[in-house]
């Protein structure tokens, strides 16, 4: 069983890309892109794949050296967690984006849906194959959720929110099937807009997740957050959409807790799920000590048993300096080890 280690540790998804791979000035100069941002890449097109592979190797090695128990490629081939997959689909006009209100209310350039959404080729399979060939750690793969992709698109074809969500759900099922065949150990759906649009999420969110994850073998996770720390500074102290996810098909729910100082009692709202609990604050460059991480985990353990706890950062680490991100991961792994020893006496 993948989660047989007490309090496993993992990243949420992204890890800082090297400066030689991306232009951090461009990356930090705007919100997470929903459409393509080709200008962010430093290598020319003919060298880009090799450079991205090299960056994925660095991310995997950092996770191994930090002591994580579950790894990923750090999403280093992506301009954002969202646009890598969402803009690889047919039925999308990526050259003439539309505008919709973003999560913070600002107009945001998004893909335009102009025909039936289809996936003619796997999008992330080669990334899984590469990662599996280059580490012995279990691999977690992240993919944007159907609700979030639908909210971050301008629909000019379906004319119905549920139809649009389920069109994205269909292509996600196809992709996840191929990811599992390629060897992905854990599948994570990133669906933060469930929190941003709770009323619509209550109508469509859980049913769409359940459709996507039907018959998926092995651990699955749904990630929820309040947005990247560098974009959203003042975060609420609670989720507007959380207990509803106890009815979803995912093995675990990933929640952000450190930066918003979430009351861990909220974990009691998910009585049947494992919890991927954010214990690393990404809102500043201060590096937690292992003791701080251990303290945050102990607080969570007042509300759920250790067998249901996974330790992680709050969200993606993409916008942190690389050395800061590594030291935070090391504190994460070391803090979890402190609590494991307390619980087991070993």
C-alpha positions in Angstrom: 0.0 0.0 0.0 1.3 3.4 -1.0 0.4 5.2 2.2 1.7 2.4 4.5 4.4 4.8 5.9 2.9 6.8 8.8 2.4 10.5 7.9 3.8 10.3 4.3 5.2 13.6 2.9 4.9 15.1 -0.5 4.7 18.3 -2.4 1.3 19.7 -3.6 2.4 20.1 -7.2 4.8 22.7 -8.4 8.4 23.3 -7.4 10.6 26.3 -8.4 11.8 26.2 -12.0 15.5 27.1 -12.5 16.3 30.7 -13.7 18.0 29.2 -16.7 14.7 27.6 -17.7 12.2 30.4 -17.1 12.3 34.2 -16.9 11.2 34.7 -13.3 10.5 38.4 -14.1 7.8 37.4 -16.6 6.5 34.6 -14.4 6.1 36.9 -11.4 4.8 39.8 -13.4 1.4 38.3 -13.8 -1.0 35.9 -12.2 -0.9 32.2 -13.1 -1.5 32.1 -16.9 -4.7 30.4 -18.2 -3.6 30.7 -21.8 -0.2 30.1 -23.2 2.8 32.2 -22.1 5.5 31.0 -24.5 7.7 34.0 -23.7 8.4 32.7 -20.2 10.8 30.0 -21.5 14.5 30.9 -21.9 15.7 28.0 -24.1 14.8 28.1 -27.8 12.2 25.6 -28.9 14.7 23.1 -30.2 16.3 22.9 -26.7 13.3 23.2 -24.5 12.4 19.5 -24.0 15.9 18.6 -22.9 16.1 21.6 -20.6 12.7 20.7 -19.1 13.9 17.1 -18.5 17.0 18.4 -16.8 14.9 20.6 -14.5 12.6 17.6 -13.7 15.7 15.7 -12.7 16.8 18.5 -10.4 13.3 18.6 -8.8 13.2 14.8 -8.3 16.7 14.9 -6.7 15.7 17.7 -4.3 12.7 15.8 -3.2 14.8 12.7 -2.6 17.5 14.6 -0.7 14.9 16.4 1.4 13.5 13.1 2.5 10.0 13.1 1.0 8.2 9.8 0.7 6.2 10.7 -2.5 7.6 12.7 -5.3 6.6 14.5 -8.5 8.4 16.3 -11.3 7.6 19.7 -9.8 5.4 20.7 -12.8 8.6 22.2 -14.3 7.3 21.7 -17.9 4.3 23.9 -17.2 3.7 27.6 -17.4 1.0 27.1 -14.8 -0.7 24.2 -13.1 -3.7 24.9 -15.3 -2.8 25.9 -18.8 -0.5 22.9 -19.6 -3.4 20.5 -19.9 -6.3 22.9 -20.5 -4.7 24.4 -23.7 -3.6 21.0 -25.1 -7.2 20.0 -25.9 -9.1 20.2 -29.1 -12.2 22.5 -29.3 -10.1 25.3 -27.7 -9.1 28.5 -29.5 -5.8 29.3 -27.8 -4.8 32.0 -30.2 -7.8 34.2 -29.5 -8.5 34.0 -25.8 -11.6 35.3 -24.0 -12.0 37.3 -20.8 -13.8 36.1 -17.6 -13.6 37.3 -14.0 -10.7 35.6 -12.3 -10.7 34.3 -8.8 -9.9 37.7 -7.4 -12.5 39.3 -9.7 -10.0 40.8 -12.1 -10.6 40.2 -15.9 -8.5 37.2 -16.9 -7.5 35.9 -20.3 -8.8 32.3 -20.6 -9.2 29.6 -23.3 -12.3 30.0 -25.6 -14.3 26.9 -26.0 -15.4 27.0 -29.7 -16.2 23.3 -30.5 -16.5 19.9 -28.8 -13.7 19.4 -26.2 -11.7 16.4 -27.1 -8.3 14.9 -26.2 -6.7 13.4 -29.3 -3.4 12.5 -27.6 -2.1 12.0 -24.1 -0.8 15.2 -22.6 1.2 14.2 -19.5 2.1 10.6 -20.1 5.7 11.2 -21.1 6.3 13.1 -18.0 5.2 10.1 -15.9 7.4 7.8 -17.9 10.4 10.1 -17.4 9.8 10.5 -13.7 9.3 6.8 -13.1 12.6 6.1 -14.9 14.5 8.5 -12.7 13.4 7.9 -9.2 12.5 5.0 -7.0 10.0 7.1 -5.0 6.3 6.8 -5.8 5.1 9.4 -8.3 2.2 11.7 -7.8 0.8 13.4 -10.9 -1.4 16.5 -10.8 -4.0 17.6 -13.3 -6.5 20.5 -13.2 -10.0 19.5 -12.2 -13.1 19.7 -14.4 -14.9 22.4 -12.3 -11.8 24.7 -12.3 -11.2 24.3 -16.1 -14.8 25.1 -16.8 -14.7 28.2 -14.6 -11.5 29.4 -16.3 -12.9 29.1 -19.9 -15.1 31.2 -22.0 -17.8 28.9 -23.3 -19.0 29.7 -26.8 -20.2 26.1 -27.7 -22.0 24.2 -24.9 -24.2 27.0 -23.5 -24.7 25.0 -20.3 -22.4 25.0 -17.2 -22.9 21.3 -16.4 -22.4 20.2 -20.0 -19.1 22.2 -20.1 -17.9 20.7 -16.8 -18.7 17.2 -17.9 -17.0 17.7 -21.3 -13.8 18.4 -19.3 -14.5 15.5 -17.0 -14.6 13.2 -20.0 -11.2 14.2 -21.3 -9.8 13.9 -17.7 -11.0 10.3 -17.5 -9.2 9.5 -20.7 -6.0 11.2 -19.5 -6.0 9.6 -16.1 -6.5 6.2 -17.6 -3.3 6.7 -19.7 -1.4 8.2 -16.7 -2.2 5.1 -14.6 -1.1 2.8 -17.5 2.2 4.8 -17.6 2.8 4.0 -14.0 1.5 7.0 -12.0 1.1 6.0 -8.4 -1.1 8.8 -7.1 -3.5 11.0 -9.1 -4.3 14.5 -7.8 -7.0 16.7 -9.2 -6.4 20.4 -8.6 -9.8 22.0 -8.3 -9.4 25.2 -6.2 -12.4 27.0 -7.9 -14.7 24.7 -5.9 -13.7 27.0 -2.9 -14.1 30.2 -4.9 -17.6 29.3 -6.3 -19.3 27.2 -3.5 -22.9 27.5 -4.7 -22.1 26.2 -8.2 -19.7 23.6 -6.6 -22.5 22.2 -4.6 -24.5 21.6 -7.8 -21.8 20.1 -10.0 -18.5 19.7 -8.1 -18.7 16.3 -6.3 -20.6 14.6 -9.2 -17.9 15.7 -11.7 -15.1 14.5 -9.4 -16.8 11.2 -8.9 -17.3 10.8 -12.7 -13.6 11.5 -13.3 -12.3 9.1 -10.6 -14.7 6.3 -11.3 -12.8 3.0 -11.4 -9.4 4.7 -10.9 -7.2 2.2 -9.0 -4.9 3.5 -6.3 -4.8 6.6 -4.2 -6.4 9.8 -5.5 -6.4 13.3 -4.1 -8.4 16.5 -4.6 -6.5 19.7 -3.8 -8.2 22.8 -2.5 -6.6 26.1 -1.7 -7.2 29.8 -1.5 -4.8 30.7 -4.3 -1.0 31.0 -4.7 0.4 33.0 -1.8 2.1 35.5 -4.0 -1.3 36.4 -5.5 -3.6 36.1 -2.5 -2.1 37.7 0.7 -5.1 37.9 2.9 -6.6 34.4 3.1 -9.9 33.4 4.9 -9.7 31.4 8.0 -12.1 28.7 6.7 -13.3 26.9 3.6 -16.6 27.8 2.0 -16.7 24.3 0.3 -15.2 21.5 2.3 -17.5 19.1 4.1 -19.2 18.3 0.8 -16.0 16.7 -0.4 -16.4 13.9 2.2 -18.9 12.4 -0.3 -16.4 12.5 -3.2 -14.6 9.4 -4.5 -11.1 10.7 -3.8 -8.9 8.9 -1.2 -7.7 12.2 0.3 -8.4 15.9 0.4 -5.6 18.4 0.3 -6.1 21.6 2.2 -4.1 24.8 2.9 -3.7 25.4 6.6 -0.4 27.1 7.5 -0.6 30.6 5.9 -4.3 31.1 6.7 -3.8 29.7 10.2 -6.7 27.3 9.7 -8.2 25.9 12.9 -7.4 22.2 12.6 -10.8 21.4 14.1 -12.0 21.8 10.5 -10.5 18.4 9.7 -13.4 16.8 11.6 -15.6 17.9 8.6 -14.0 15.2 6.5 -14.5 12.1 8.7 -13.9 9.4 6.0 -11.0 11.0 4.1 -7.2 11.1 4.4 -6.1 14.7 4.8 -3.1 16.1 2.9 -2.5 18.9 5.4 -0.6 22.1 4.6 2.0 22.7 7.3 4.4 24.9 5.2 3.6 28.6 4.8 4.4 29.8 1.3 3.5 33.4 2.0 7.0 34.4 3.1 10.6 33.3 2.8 11.0 32.3 6.4 12.0 28.6 6.7 10.1 26.6 9.2 12.1 24.5 11.7 11.3 20.8 11.9 9.9 21.6 15.4 7.4 24.1 14.0 6.3 21.5 11.4 6.0 18.8 14.1 3.9 21.2 16.2 1.5 21.8 13.4 1.1 18.1 12.7 0.5 17.5 16.4 -2.4 20.0 16.3 -3.9 18.1 13.4 -3.6 14.8 15.3 -5.9 16.2 17.9 -8.7 15.9 15.3 -7.8 13.0 13.0 -5.8 9.8 13.6 -2.2 9.6 12.3 -3.3 6.9 9.8 -5.3 9.6 7.9 -2.6 12.4 7.9 -0.3 13.3 5.0 2.1 16.2 5.4 2.6 18.8 2.6 3.1 22.4 1.9 0.0 24.6 1.6 0.1 24.8 -2.2 2.4 24.8 -5.1 6.0 26.2 -4.4 6.6 27.5 -7.9 7.1 31.2 -6.9 9.6 30.7 -4.1 13.4 30.9 -4.5 14.7 27.4 -5.1 16.9 27.3 -2.0 14.1 28.4 0.2 11.8 25.8 -1.3 14.3 23.0 -0.7 14.9 24.0 3.0 11.1 24.2 3.6 10.8 20.7 2.1 13.6 19.4 4.3 11.8 20.9 7.4 8.6 19.2 6.2 10.3 15.8 6.0 12.2 16.2 9.3 9.2 17.5 11.2 7.1 14.5 10.0 9.9 12.2 11.2 9.8 13.7 14.6 6.1 13.0 15.0 6.5 9.5 13.6 9.1 8.7 16.2 6.8 10.1 18.9 4.0 7.9 17.8 5.9 4.7 17.2 8.7 5.0 19.7 11.1 4.0 16.9 
